[in-house]
């Protein structure tokens, strides 16, 4: 399945993002692109955990996901990302470990980063 995300720059210097008919002013968020990347990892992981726990009938509360990115000292990229997850529940260690595995395995964002996609650029004149 192919998705197209469109980013445009207006005459006032604001970047706008749009995908699947939904858009927003990226500049107005005050977030940098790398911030959105880290948030996307946490959000994707959280969606996966939520779907799995609902499917299994597990009750978890106060789900919190901290995504910690460590910038590489020599290259313009993150060299280490840690996904720290906490929640309240009465689940045992084995169930919690399974939730963590499913969260990681089911997240398209982090899976894409683990298996580096081919990225090309192409100029397409209007």
C-alpha positions in Angstrom: 0.0 0.0 0.0 1.3 3.4 -0.9 0.6 6.6 1.0 1.5 10.1 -0.1 2.3 12.8 2.5 2.6 16.3 1.1 4.6 19.1 2.7 4.3 22.6 1.3 5.9 25.9 2.2 3.7 29.0 2.0 4.8 32.6 1.3 4.8 33.4 5.1 7.4 30.7 5.7 5.0 28.1 7.2 5.3 24.5 6.4 2.0 22.6 6.1 1.6 18.8 6.1 -1.2 16.8 4.6 -2.0 13.1 4.3 -5.2 11.3 3.5 -7.1 14.6 3.3 -6.0 15.7 6.8 -3.6 18.5 7.2 -2.1 20.9 9.7 0.4 23.8 10.0 3.6 22.0 10.9 5.4 25.3 11.7 2.7 26.4 14.2 3.2 23.2 16.3 6.7 24.5 17.3 8.0 21.0 16.8 11.0 20.1 14.7 10.9 17.2 12.2 12.9 15.0 14.5 10.4 15.7 17.4 7.6 14.5 15.2 9.6 11.4 14.4 10.1 10.5 18.0 6.4 11.3 18.7 5.4 9.0 15.8 7.4 6.1 17.3 5.7 6.5 20.6 2.2 7.0 19.1 2.6 4.0 16.8 3.9 1.8 19.7 1.0 3.0 21.9 -1.7 2.3 19.2 -0.3 -1.3 18.8 -0.3 -1.8 22.6 -3.8 -0.5 22.9 -5.1 -2.8 20.1 -3.4 -5.8 21.5 -4.5 -5.3 25.1 -8.1 -4.7 24.1 -8.0 -7.8 21.9 -6.7 -9.9 24.8 -9.1 -8.3 27.3 -6.3 -6.9 29.4 -6.9 -3.8 31.4 -4.1 -1.3 31.5 -4.3 2.3 32.8 -2.1 5.4 32.6 -0.2 4.2 29.6 2.9 6.4 29.2 5.5 6.1 26.5 8.7 8.1 26.6 10.8 7.9 23.4 14.4 8.9 24.2 16.6 9.7 21.2 20.3 10.1 21.4 21.9 12.1 18.6 25.0 10.6 16.9 28.1 12.6 17.7 29.5 12.5 14.1 26.5 12.0 11.8 23.3 14.0 11.4 21.0 11.2 12.7 19.9 9.5 15.9 22.2 6.5 16.8 20.1 5.2 19.7 16.4 5.3 20.5 14.9 3.9 23.7 11.2 3.3 24.1 10.3 3.5 27.8 6.8 2.2 28.6 4.9 2.3 31.8 1.3 1.5 32.8 -0.7 0.3 35.7 -2.2 -3.2 35.6 -2.5 -6.4 37.4 -0.8 -8.3 34.6 2.1 -10.7 35.4 5.7 -10.3 34.0 5.1 -12.7 31.2 2.0 -10.8 30.0 3.8 -7.5 30.2 6.8 -8.9 28.3 4.4 -10.1 25.5 2.8 -6.6 25.4 6.3 -5.1 24.9 7.2 -7.6 22.2 3.9 -7.0 20.3 4.3 -3.2 20.7 7.7 -3.3 19.1 6.8 -5.9 16.4 3.6 -4.2 15.4 4.8 -0.7 15.0 5.3 0.3 11.3 7.2 3.4 12.2 9.9 1.7 14.3 10.0 -1.3 11.9 10.7 1.0 9.0 13.6 2.5 10.9 15.0 -0.9 11.8 15.0 -2.0 8.2 16.2 1.2 6.5 14.1 2.0 3.5 15.5 3.1 0.2 15.0 6.9 0.0 15.3 8.7 -3.3 14.7 12.3 -4.3 13.3 13.4 -7.6 12.6 16.9 -8.8 9.2 17.2 -10.5 8.7 20.7 -12.1 5.1 22.1 -11.8 
